[in-house]
Amino acid sequence: MSKRSNHYEAAFEEYLRARRAPYIAVDESRRSLMPLDLPEDVVGSLKSLDFLVTSSQGFTWLVDVKGRQFPSGRQNRLWKNWATRDDLAGMARWENLLGGRFQSLFVFAYNVSGEVSPLPAEQLFPFRDGRYAFLGVRLAHFTEHAKLISPKWQTLAMPSASLRQWAQPMDDLL
């Protein structure tokens, strides 16, 4: 297992190891550079992925882990699921560069801190002192249903009802 300071990513990696899912952890110390022969609006740095994970359906997930508390904040909000426009654009670029056997997936790694959980208790993954729920949302579904929540930070999120409709437990996606 690679050394990860982000406990959400570390928990997800340990989850993959426990499930014996074939994966590659991406070294995020450098951003990839796009080839110079691409159109001008595409050239530049490319947001790093967190993992490449092989699925049993014959393709590879391009995974970006999004760590969130569940519930979250002073108001105990459920289903926090924001991502930035840069996240969406980067994931779409990776999909386009690598082709049809690669599909982008946001994995919302929820650190469950109470009795309410996005998954049944038996599906939570214990890691260190926490319990984690891993839910995957395909980039296409996130992009289709996401709404802008902060113009300043360029963040988007799916309404909770849409997330509950499209998010799948990672066990189902492997």
C-alpha positions, 0 to 999 in steps of 0.5 A, spaced: 500 500 500 502 506 498 503 511 503 497 516 503 496 522 508 489 523 506 485 518 510 479 517 505 484 515 500 488 510 505 481 507 507 479 506 500 485 503 498 485 498 504 478 497 502 480 495 495 486 490 498 481 487 502 476 485 496 482 483 492 480 488 487 486 489 482 488 496 482 493 501 481 494 507 486 496 513 482 502 517 484 499 524 485 506 528 486 505 531 479 500 532 474 500 529 468 501 534 462 497 533 455 500 532 449 502 539 445 499 537 439 492 537 442 487 543 441 489 549 444 483 549 449 486 542 451 493 543 452 496 544 459 496 540 466 491 534 467 488 533 474 491 526 477 486 520 478 487 517 485 486 510 482 485 505 476 481 499 478 479 493 474 471 491 474 469 485 473 465 488 467 471 488 463 473 495 463 477 499 468 474 505 473 478 511 473 477 513 480 477 520 483 476 519 491 472 524 494 472 524 502 466 527 506 463 526 513 456 523 514 453 527 516 457 533 515 457 540 518 453 543 524 447 542 520 448 534 520 447 534 512 447 528 509 449 526 502 454 531 501 457 530 494 461 536 491 466 536 486 469 542 482 469 543 474 476 542 474 475 535 477 469 534 471 473 536 466 479 532 468 476 526 469 472 527 462 479 528 459 482 522 462 476 518 459 477 521 452 484 520 452 484 512 454 478 510 450 472 506 451 474 501 456 476 506 461 470 509 465 470 515 470 467 514 477 467 519 483 467 515 489 464 518 495 468 515 501 463 517 507 466 517 514 460 515 518 460 518 524 453 517 527 447 512 526 445 514 520 449 511 514 448 511 506 449 504 506 447 498 511 451 497 517 454 490 515 456 494 508 461 499 512 468 498 512 472 499 518 479 503 517 483 505 523 478 509 528 472 510 523 467 506 518 467 508 511 461 507 506 464 507 499 459 509 493 461 510 486 457 515 481 459 515 474 462 521 471 456 521 466 451 521 471 454 526 475 455 531 470 448 530 467 445 532 474 450 536 478 448 543 479 452 549 481 453 550 488 459 556 488 460 560 482 466 563 486 469 556 487 466 553 481 463 547 485 458 543 483 453 537 487 448 533 485 441 534 489 441 528 494 435 525 491 439 524 484 445 522 488 441 516 491 438 514 485 445 514 481 450 512 486 452 505 487 455 501 493 462 500 490 461 492 492 456 492 486 461 496 481 467 491 482 
